[in-house]
Structures are given as C-alpha cells and as structure tokens.
C-alpha cells in the first residue's frame, strides 16, 4: 500500500492509459536508494513519476541483512541526492554505520524526498506498445492490474535470486544449509562446525560472526580480491578518493570486462574498520581454509586445488592498492608514515581436495556466493546473450527503458551510496531529453 508518510496521491493528475490502466510519464520499478534517488531528481525537474516497490521501501536493507551488518565503506561516502551523511547530521564520517543506523538514514532521506510510491506492488510484466509507450502489468488491483508509461526505470538491483549450485542438493540432508540472504546470526545454526562458501565481503564478515560466537569455521576461499583498510595513516578508500580513483569511468577502465565481473574487495567496517587477511585468521583463530568448492555428494565435499592461488591473488590485489597509494603520496609530496613490509604469515602446504563433513565436524553450510538478477518480467529487447542489460550509463538502445543501481553503471561508486546521486541525476536528465524529443515533456 502507499506509504503514509509520502505526499501526493499516486493517481493525482495521471491520465487513463487505456483499458482502465493508469498512465504516468515515468514509472520506476524498485523502492531502494536507486529508485528513490532518480524519483527525487525527476520531481525536482517537474516530471511526474511513480515508484512501485514489491515489498516496502529499503526492504533489502531492513530484511536481508544479518544482525551485525555494517557498512564496508566509510560513512562520508553516503551521498544520497542533496542528503549526504553530513546533511543528515552524522557525527562520525570515518565510521561505519550499522544496520539500524543505515535504515534510519535511508528513511530520513525518504521523509525529505517524499516520493510518490506504492508499496506491496509487484511488476509482473513490461512490454512495448505500438505507440512507443510501455504496458506495465502489476499486482495492483486499483489500476486494473497495470499502468502505461512513456519511460520505465529498472532500479531493482542485482540481488533477486540467491546463487546455490546444483550440487548443493546432493549434500546429505543431515547437513543444514542456508544462504546468506536468510542469515541473521549463528544461533540459527546447529551445533558443530560451519562451512562458509565464498570469501567476498559477505563471506569474510560471516566468518568473523561465527568465530566471535566460538564456533569452528571452515572457509572455502574463492577468487575475491582483498584491500587494505588503514594504510599510511588513513583509510585506503580516503586515499583512493583523493587520488581520483573513484572518478574513473567504465569507458576509461583498462579492463572493463574484469571490472564488471570482479567480486568486491573484501575488508570490514566492524569495530571501526579492519582489513581481513585470511592467512592470519587461520593462524590466529583456527579457521580451516580450502579452495573453491567443486562438488558435493552425501557427506563428501570436494574442492579445487586453488587455495594457494586464491590467497596469492588476493594478496596481489592488496599490495597493488598499497602501491597505488604509495605512488599518489610520492607524486603529491605528502608526509605520511611508512608501513611495515607485508609478510605472509602462513602458506598452505597440503592440498586438501576433499573432506568428509562428518569426520571434520561440519554440520552446516552457509552459502555466500552471491546473487543473480531476475529480469524475466522485462519483455523488451535490451539484454545481451548472457541476459545482462545493454546500456550506456543506464540508458538502453530502446528509448524509454533505463537501468539504475547496477555496479559500474558508470564508475566504481555506481550501485553504492557514493555514486548514486551522480548516476540518478544523469539518468533524470536523459529521461527529460527523451520526453522532450517525443514532444511529451510539457505534459510530464
């Protein structure tokens, strides 16, 4: 239903779009920070829009994060349109907001932006009509199940379907399984050791959660890169921002395919921020490290022989970021403290290629290997052969269909708090241009 704190009625001023459907110039699918940010800029431009959200605003932040979740990037990077962390009244720019603080910040933005939003409305289909408009089918009975729109913004993100490999079904049923989307705390899991699969930002933070709870952790190490946290007296992200690293666009990137396909660098914002060296977690906390999971059958879990490579590659990424920062400091003549040389505290000797879960005490598996987007409802030809959106800065080759909130939509900050204002401002301007070219801006 329509959120009570929001302003004008969603139907206010909208024309009938045929067959009892409501018409709106711009329909935005998704009520997260991306959807509400572009709605804000469209409102400022006087362009009527409606946001449809299948759950409630910021559902993923409220419902799909674990209890101890916190930001990995510093609070100063929270820059929603005309509502930065400082505008919000935040007093810890170099800290890392926890789950409740993040949702408070987001709701404060919604209070200020007052988007025209309908919650609990799922979009089930989008098709292009002969006149160039779009028919949008929904579960909203008050509009005869749908709308028409001149422009559609897809702001649903890429976290629709949790990834769980087919072989997970072959694991013995006595071993408990859960995906990170449902994870809240270690108390959900049976006694015994847990195998965490995946070492992106989520996987390593869940590892810490279980270690703190006194649980035995087995970790399947994937190819994710890692980053320093504090380096030469400052957070690494502060250095990279000053050096202009986050201004690089995907068009300027030396390896766009790698950028688009790479998992986020892992580090943590917990306890004021820390870097994660998995070798140290093995030595200091007894976390058992394996390579990438290859297969499961009964109680047998098989791994690829890539643990050493994955650890070395992560360290190579870590050292590469340090070198970038060193080069910037030298170029600018900045007086910054030196850091000790990096030393590996542990090297894997034996290649453990399979274990029997019962023998090593693994009673549960926690999947943290990511998500896939679900665009099955968008029946417009805007996808490549892999089913990924084809666009430039969110604008597709089909006039009127746009994407927002995706990683590397334009820069590293796209899909994050840091870049959402720039991306949504650009997209709102592109929408205004398309409406003007179609002679519809005056009626928007």
DAFEN-V595759 format. One record per backbone hydrogen bond with DSSP energy under -1.0 kcal/mol. NH is the residue of the N-H (numbers start at 1). CO is the residue of the C=O. Records with the same first field share a line. If there is no record, write none. Layout:
BEGIN
NH = CO ; CO
END
This chain:
BEGIN
6 = 3
12 = 9
14 = 11
17 = 21
21 = 18
22 = 146
23 = 15
24 = 148
26 = 48
27 = 151
28 = 50
29 = 153
30 = 52
36 = 32
37 = 33
38 = 34
39 = 35
40 = 36
41 = 37
42 = 38
43 = 39
44 = 40
45 = 41
46 = 43
47 = 42
48 = 444
50 = 26
51 = 116
52 = 28
53 = 118
58 = 31
59 = 56
62 = 58
63 = 59
64 = 60
67 = 184
69 = 66
71 = 97
75 = 95
76 = 93
77 = 74
78 = 75
79 = 77
80 = 83
83 = 80
85 = 78
88 = 84
89 = 86
90 = 85
95 = 92
99 = 69
102 = 98
103 = 99
104 = 100
105 = 101
106 = 102
107 = 103
108 = 104
109 = 105
110 = 106
111 = 107
112 = 108
113 = 109
114 = 110
117 = 115
118 = 51
119 = 1
120 = 53 ; 55
121 = 53
124 = 137
125 = 137
126 = 377
127 = 135
129 = 133
132 = 129
134 = 149
135 = 127
136 = 147
137 = 125
138 = 145
139 = 122
143 = 140
144 = 141
145 = 140
146 = 143
147 = 136
148 = 22
149 = 134
151 = 25
152 = 400
153 = 27
154 = 402
155 = 29
161 = 372
163 = 370
168 = 165
169 = 166
170 = 167
171 = 168
172 = 298
175 = 172
176 = 363
178 = 365
180 = 367
182 = 179
188 = 185
189 = 186
193 = 361
194 = 216
195 = 364
196 = 218
197 = 366
198 = 220
204 = 200
205 = 201
206 = 202
207 = 203
208 = 204
209 = 205
210 = 206
211 = 207
212 = 208
213 = 209
214 = 211
215 = 210
218 = 194
219 = 288
220 = 196
221 = 290
227 = 266
231 = 234
234 = 231
236 = 229
239 = 235
240 = 236
241 = 237
242 = 238
243 = 239
244 = 241
245 = 240
247 = 244
248 = 245
250 = 410
253 = 249
259 = 255
260 = 256
261 = 257
262 = 258
266 = 225
268 = 274
273 = 270
274 = 268
281 = 277
282 = 278
283 = 279
284 = 280
285 = 281
287 = 281
288 = 217
290 = 219
294 = 302
295 = 302
297 = 300
298 = 170
300 = 297
301 = 355
302 = 295
303 = 353
304 = 292
306 = 304
310 = 306
311 = 307
312 = 308
313 = 309
314 = 310
315 = 311
316 = 312
317 = 313
318 = 314
319 = 315
320 = 316
321 = 317
322 = 318
323 = 319
324 = 320
325 = 321
326 = 322
327 = 323
328 = 324
329 = 325
330 = 326
331 = 327
332 = 328
334 = 329
336 = 334
352 = 350
355 = 301
357 = 299
360 = 356
362 = 357
363 = 193
364 = 193
365 = 176
366 = 195
367 = 178
368 = 197
372 = 161
378 = 375
379 = 126 ; 377
380 = 378
382 = 380
384 = 388
387 = 384
390 = 382
392 = 395
395 = 392
396 = 401
401 = 398
402 = 152
403 = 394
404 = 154
409 = 406
414 = 411
416 = 413
419 = 413
420 = 416
423 = 419
424 = 420
425 = 421
426 = 422
427 = 423
428 = 424
429 = 425
430 = 426
431 = 427
432 = 428
433 = 429
434 = 430
435 = 431
436 = 432
437 = 433
438 = 434
439 = 436
440 = 435
444 = 441
END
